[in-house]
Amino acid sequence: MSKLRIGSVPYLNVKPLVDWFHDASCDIEVEMVYEVPSRLAEMLRQDELDVANVSIFEGLQNPGLVLVPDISISADGEVKSVRLFHKPAITELKTVALDTSSLTSVALTKVLLERHFGVHPQYVHHAPDFTAMTETYGAGLIIGDLKLFDLHHGEIHVFDLGAGWKDYTNLPFVYAGWLAREDRYSPEMRDALERAKAWGVARRGDLALKWAEKWNLPLERSLDYLLHVMNYDLGEKQMQGLTRYQDECLALGLLKERFPIRFAHD
């Protein structure tokens, strides 16, 4: 297999799926690129990557991508790292700033506000800046580790989108998966991604310690996040949640048409 061009988000939740590629035990040649989800989607479209752990929304709107089976970044309820910070009550929101890093969670925010709460605010796209978003617009969606462990927000309310989705559907939510260009997929690629997952999931405690120290994150919360909040499988329940998300996005016109969710096959 030639050098594998792999894209990944730079967040804590993906470490169990990618850190093997930096370990001495990794016996394949890879080129790793770390970018925000929206940029990874662009790179896949432009054939700058072979595969990326990218927003699942991209897989629903791009028929040229296939989903590698059995691996996801998902959560069954509270996710902690995808949150809407808001001053007014949710039912009184007029404007919401949406993190430009995100694809999946931007659509999820609209689904929950409009379909679950019956609220129809204006949306503006904004760089993930907690103060600017909440002060200027009253509400802001922020993804990733930026506010993951900050528990004190003063007058700002915090709405966890994973918990909101669970309340609305009673299903888990799939945030990302390994999406490959169909013309670049190979059985060897799948084998590499499965080996990376097996290695990382077995070492989640060690990875939580490593990255908590490196990024100055509280260890107990990092452990809870990787061991108990995040799920890395893609089973029947996760697929039910993904199909429901596709239905909701279609109902709001966030997806123009229904492309079948296609798995990569050897």
N, C-alpha and C positions, 0 to 999 in steps of 0.2 A: 504494500500500500504506500502510495506517495504521501508526502507530508500532509497531515490533516489540518485544515484551517478551521479553528474552533472559535466561536464567539460566545462571550458570557457577560452577564451583568456583573458589576463590581460589588455585590452585596453579600452579607453574611449568609443569607439563606441558600445560596448556590454553592457554597464551599464544599459540602459533602459530594457534590457532583463533579467538581473540577479540580480539586487540589491534588488528586492522584497524578494529573498531567504534569505537575511540578515536582513530584516525588522521584527519588532515585530508582524506585521500583518500576516506574513507567518505561516500557520497552518499545514505545512507538514514537515516531517523530511528529511533533505537533507544532503549530504556530498559534499561540493563544492571543486573542484580542479581547480586551475588557472595555465595554461601552454601555451606555444606558440603553434600555430596551428599544426606544424609538430609533436610535442610530443603528443598532444591530439589525433591525428589520430592513433598513435601507441597504446595509452592507450585503445582506442575503440577496436582495433584489438585484443588486449590481454585480453579483458573482464575485464579491470580495471575500466571502466565507463559504465553506462547504456546509456547515451546520452551526446552529447557535441555540443556546438556551434563551429563548426569546419570548416575548409576549404571546400568549396563546391567541390573542385577537388577530395577530398577523397570520396565523395558520388558518383562521376562518375567512380571511379576505383574500388570501393569495393561493390560487389553485395550483401553483407550481411547487408548493412545499408539501412534504410528507412528514408525519409525526412519528417519531421513533417510539415504539411501544414500551409500556411498562415503566416509564420514567416521567415524573412531573415535578413541578414545585407547586404544592397545593396545601390547603388547610381546611379543616372541618370546623369552622367557626372562627373565633377571634384569630387574627393573623399578626397583629401588632405593628407591622411595617407598611401597611397600606391604610392611611387614615385621612379623614376629612376633619380639618380643624375649623371651627366656626364660632362666631360671636352670637349671631341671632339663633333662635331655635331653628331646627331643620325646616320646619313647616313655614318659616318666615324668611327663608333665604331668597334674596333677589339676584345676587351675582355670586358665582363660584369661580375661583381661579383654579385651573387644572395644570398639574405638573407636566411640563413639556417632555420630561423623560419617559412618560408612560404612554402606552397604548391600551392595554387590557383594562387597567384601573380607571382610565378616563371614561371608557365606555361603561364600566361597572358603576361608576358614580352616577352617570346619567340614568342608568337602569334603575338604581335604587331610589334616586330622588324622584324620578318621574313615574315609574311603574309601582313602586312600593309606597312612597309617601304622597304621590300626587302633586309634587312641587315641580314648577317649570321655570327655573331661574335662567338668567343669561349666563353664558360661559365665556371665559377668557383664558387663553393659554399663557402660562407664566412660568418662568424658571422657578425651581423649587426654593422659594425664599419665604420662610415661615412668617416673619414680621411683615414683609411687603404684602403678602397674600391676605393675611388676616386684617391688617390695618387699612389697606386700600379697598379691598373687596368684601371683607367680612367673613370670607371662608376660602379655604384653600386645600386642595388635595395634594398630599406629599407622599411619595413612595420611597422605599429603601430604608437605609439605616439612619437617615438624618434625624428623625424624631422617635426612633424605635425605643430608646431607653430614657427619654425625657418625660418624666411623669408629672411634672408640675407646669401647668399652663395658665394659671391665674384665672382670668375671666373667659378663657377660651374653652369651649366644649370640644370633646374628642369623639368622633364617630368612627369606629373600626369597621371597614367595609366587609371584612370576612364575617364578622358577627352579624352585620346587617344582611348579608346574603343568606346566612344560615337561618335568620329569623324569617326571611321572605320565602325561602324555598325548602328549608330543612335538608339542604344538600351541601356537600363540600364544594369549594371553588378551586378551579385550576388556574393558576396565575401564569404559568409558563411551562413549556416543554421543550424537548430537543426537536427543533424543526430543521429539516435538511432540504436542500435543493434536490429535487427528484433526480436530476441529471448528475448529481455528485454522490448520491447515496450508494453505499456498498455494505455487504455483510460485515466486512472488517470494521467499518465505522461503527455499526451497532455494537459489535463485540467490544470495541474500545470504550464506548459510552457505558455499557453494562459493567465492565470491569471497574471503571472509575466510580460508578455508583456503589458497587459492592464494597470497594475499598473505603470510600468516604463515609457511607452510612454506618459501617462498623466502627468508625473512628470519630463519631460526632462529638463525643465528650472531649477528645484531644483537640479537635478543630475549634470547638468553642473556647477552650483555654487559650489556644494559640492566637486566635483573632481577637479575643477579649483583651489580651495583653497588648497586641500590636495596635489596636484601635482604641484602647482605653475604654472598653465597655465593661459594665458590671458582669462578673463571671456567672453569678446565679441566673441572671436574666438571659445571658447568652446560652447557657446550658438548657434552660427551659425552652428557649426559642428553637434550638436545633433538635432537641430530644423529644419535645412534647407538642410544639405548635406546628412545625413544618412536617409535611409528608412528602415522600419522594416516589411514591408508587402511582400507577395510573390504572386503577381497577374499575370495576363496574360502577361503584358509587361516584367516583371522580368523573367517569364518562357521562353519567346521568347529569351531573352538575354542569359539565361542559356543553352538553346538548341543550340544556335549559338556558344557559347563557347565550348560546347561539340564537335560540328562539326569541329571547328577550331583545337582543340586539337587532334582529330582523323586525320585530314589532315596532321598534323606535326608528327604523330606517338607518341605523348605524352600520348595518351591513346591507349592501345593495342586492345581493342574491345569496341563496343558500348553496354553498359548495359543500360537498360531502367531506366529512372528516376522514382523511385517508391516512392509513398507517403505512409506514415503510415496510416492505416485504423483502426477504432475502431471495 
